[in-house]
Amino acid sequence: MRAWQGKRYWLVGASDGLGAALAHKMNRAGAEVIVSARSADKLEALVAELPGKASAQTIDVSDDASVAAAAEAVGEVDGVVFLAGVYWPFGAQDWDAAQATAMADINFTGLVRVMGQVVPAMVARDEGHIVITSSLTGFRGLPGSIGYTASKAATMSLAECMYGDLRKTGVDVQVVNPGFIKTQLTQKNDFSMPFIMSPEDAAREMFEHMGSQKFKKSFPWAFSMVFRLSQFLPDWLYFRVFS
């Protein structure tokens, strides 16, 4: 089990939803949390609710200068959790260039920007904890999900690359792949969302994984099996089923 008391964790993308729920869990466990997002008002409201030591730092993960300034202001941390993401549901027939680019730039390139600010220092001192939030959609391409699914596949791949490089060092890398979570993002969906979870339930699953020594966790378990097993289906059958 991981010790949380007195540790400093930077949660990027934590103004509401899963990030805010996770901040509560970590803070109650004894970790100091620095919560970041673009909205200063939401962050300050969250900090006021948290029971332990906490602070806020605004960040725009799509902007290099903003990420660098935020990382400098936050300073050295024991761990970083990347939760930032945007989502609009549409397929290739209704391609929205601005929204597709935003999903790639925030969900994936934003992660790269943040990692670029924290990983070198963790590697230098051979100590740190990195937690990356991907998605069940990252296991295989889905119709009607231009931008989001591709960005989450890239996020999952980056986590795997980092784990492969750092697994025998003092820097722990983990990835979580949640299914549907009841947030502002999923409110945009007009289709049935099986096994949809509350942010609190998802945060509990995520926090449990963070306390373990395991690399990857996909949840809910039953729903995750659909996506994991889909990797072994031939293309003709996969796209017939998932279309």
C-alpha positions in Angstrom: 0.0 0.0 0.0 1.2 3.5 -0.8 1.6 6.0 2.0 -0.3 9.3 1.4 0.3 11.2 4.6 2.3 14.4 4.0 2.7 13.7 0.2 2.2 16.5 -2.3 0.1 15.6 -5.4 -0.7 17.8 -8.4 -4.1 17.0 -9.9 -4.4 18.5 -13.4 -8.0 18.8 -14.6 -9.6 18.7 -11.2 -12.1 21.5 -11.0 -15.1 19.1 -11.0 -16.2 15.6 -11.9 -13.8 12.8 -11.3 -10.9 15.1 -10.6 -12.7 16.9 -7.8 -14.0 13.6 -6.3 -10.4 12.2 -6.4 -9.1 15.4 -4.7 -11.5 14.8 -1.8 -10.4 11.1 -1.5 -6.7 11.9 -1.6 -7.0 14.9 0.8 -8.9 12.9 3.4 -6.2 10.2 3.2 -3.6 12.8 4.2 -2.1 14.0 0.9 -1.7 17.7 0.2 -3.4 18.4 -3.2 -2.8 21.1 -5.7 -5.8 21.2 -8.0 -5.4 22.7 -11.5 -7.8 23.6 -14.3 -8.6 26.7 -16.3 -11.4 27.9 -14.1 -10.1 29.8 -11.0 -13.6 30.2 -9.5 -14.3 26.4 -9.6 -10.8 25.6 -8.2 -11.2 28.1 -5.3 -14.6 26.6 -4.5 -13.1 23.1 -4.5 -10.2 24.1 -2.2 -12.7 25.6 0.3 -14.5 22.3 0.5 -11.4 20.1 1.0 -10.8 19.0 4.5 -7.0 19.1 4.5 -4.1 21.1 3.1 -4.9 22.1 -0.5 -4.3 24.9 -2.9 -5.3 25.9 -6.5 -3.2 26.7 -9.5 -4.8 27.7 -12.8 -3.5 26.0 -16.0 -4.4 25.8 -19.7 -2.8 22.5 -20.8 -3.2 23.5 -24.5 -0.7 26.4 -23.9 3.1 25.7 -23.5 3.7 28.9 -21.5 0.8 28.3 -19.2 1.9 24.7 -18.4 5.5 25.8 -17.7 4.4 28.7 -15.5 2.0 26.4 -13.5 4.6 23.8 -13.0 7.1 26.4 -11.7 4.4 27.8 -9.3 3.5 24.3 -8.0 7.1 23.3 -7.5 8.4 19.8 -6.6 5.6 17.2 -6.1 5.6 13.6 -5.0 3.0 12.8 -7.7 1.0 14.1 -10.6 -2.4 12.9 -11.8 -3.5 14.0 -15.3 -7.3 14.1 -15.6 -7.8 17.0 -18.1 -10.0 16.3 -21.1 -12.6 17.7 -23.4 -15.2 15.8 -25.5 -17.6 16.3 -28.3 -19.4 13.3 -29.9 -19.3 13.2 -33.7 -18.3 11.0 -36.5 -16.2 11.5 -39.7 -19.4 12.5 -41.6 -19.9 15.5 -39.3 -16.2 16.4 -38.8 -15.7 19.5 -36.7 -12.1 20.6 -37.3 -11.9 22.9 -34.3 -13.4 20.4 -31.8 -11.3 17.5 -33.2 -8.1 19.5 -32.8 -9.1 20.6 -29.3 -9.6 17.0 -28.2 -6.2 16.0 -29.6 -4.5 19.1 -28.2 -6.0 18.9 -24.6 -6.5 15.2 -24.0 -3.2 14.0 -25.4 -0.8 16.9 -26.3 -1.8 18.5 -23.0 -0.6 15.4 -21.2 2.7 15.5 -23.1 3.2 19.1 -22.1 2.6 18.4 -18.4 4.8 15.3 -18.4 7.6 17.4 -20.0 7.5 19.6 -17.0 7.5 17.0 -14.2 9.1 13.7 -15.5 12.7 15.0 -15.9 12.8 16.1 -12.3 11.3 12.8 -11.0 13.8 10.8 -13.1 16.7 13.0 -11.8 15.8 12.2 -8.2 14.6 8.7 -9.0 11.4 9.2 -7.2 7.8 10.0 -8.1 4.3 8.8 -8.9 2.6 9.5 -12.3 -1.1 8.6 -12.9 -2.6 9.0 -16.3 -6.3 8.9 -17.1 -7.2 7.3 -20.3 -10.5 5.5 -21.2 -12.0 2.2 -22.2 -12.5 3.8 -25.7 -8.7 3.8 -26.1 -8.5 0.0 -26.7 -9.9 0.2 -30.3 -11.3 2.8 -32.7 -15.0 3.5 -32.3 -17.5 4.8 -34.9 -18.9 8.2 -34.1 -15.9 9.2 -31.9 -13.6 11.2 -33.9 -11.0 13.0 -31.7 -11.8 11.6 -28.3 -11.1 7.9 -28.9 -8.0 8.6 -30.9 -6.7 11.0 -28.2 -7.4 8.4 -25.5 -5.6 5.6 -27.5 -2.6 7.9 -27.7 -2.8 8.6 -24.0 -2.9 4.9 -23.2 0.1 4.3 -25.5 2.1 7.0 -23.9 1.5 5.6 -20.5 2.6 2.2 -21.7 5.8 3.7 -23.2 6.6 5.5 -19.9 5.9 2.4 -17.8 8.2 0.4 -20.1 11.0 2.9 -19.6 10.6 3.6 -15.9 9.3 0.3 -14.4 12.6 -0.6 -12.8 13.3 2.9 -11.4 11.9 4.8 -8.5 9.3 6.5 -10.7 5.9 4.7 -10.6 3.7 5.0 -13.7 0.0 4.0 -13.6 -2.9 4.4 -16.0 -6.6 4.1 -15.4 -9.2 3.4 -18.1 -12.7 4.3 -16.9 -15.9 3.7 -18.7 -18.8 6.2 -18.7 -18.8 8.7 -15.7 -21.7 11.0 -15.0 -20.1 14.4 -15.8 -20.6 17.5 -18.0 -18.9 15.6 -20.8 -21.2 12.6 -20.8 -24.3 14.8 -20.7 -23.5 15.5 -24.4 -24.3 11.9 -25.3 -27.7 11.0 -26.7 -27.2 7.3 -26.5 -27.5 4.7 -23.7 -24.4 4.5 -21.5 -24.1 1.1 -19.9 -22.6 0.8 -16.4 -22.4 4.6 -16.0 -20.7 5.6 -12.7 -20.9 8.5 -10.4 -17.7 10.6 -10.1 -17.4 9.4 -6.4 -17.6 5.7 -7.4 -15.1 6.2 -10.2 -12.8 8.1 -7.8 -12.9 5.2 -5.4 -11.8 2.8 -8.1 -9.1 5.1 -9.2 -7.8 5.8 -5.7 -7.7 2.1 -4.9 -5.6 1.5 -8.0 -3.3 4.3 -7.1 -2.6 2.7 -3.8 -1.5 -0.5 -5.5 1.6 -1.5 -7.3 -0.3 -2.5 -10.5 0.2 -0.6 -13.7 -3.2 -0.6 -15.5 -6.8 -0.7 -14.3 -9.9 -0.7 -16.5 -13.3 -0.3 -15.0 -16.1 -1.2 -14.5 -14.7 -4.7 -14.8 -17.6 -6.3 -16.7 -17.9 -3.4 -19.2 -14.1 -3.3 -19.6 -14.1 -6.9 -20.8 -16.2 -5.9 -23.8 -13.5 -3.4 -25.0 -10.5 -5.6 -24.0 -11.9 -8.6 -25.8 -12.8 -6.5 -28.9 -9.1 -6.2 -29.6 -9.1 -9.9 -30.7 -12.1 -9.6 -33.1 -11.4 -9.5 -36.8 -12.1 -6.1 -38.4 -15.2 -7.4 -40.3 -16.9 -8.6 -37.1 -15.7 -5.8 -34.8 -17.1 -3.0 -37.0 -20.3 -4.9 -37.7 -20.9 -5.2 -33.9 -19.8 -1.8 -32.8 -21.4 0.2 -35.6 
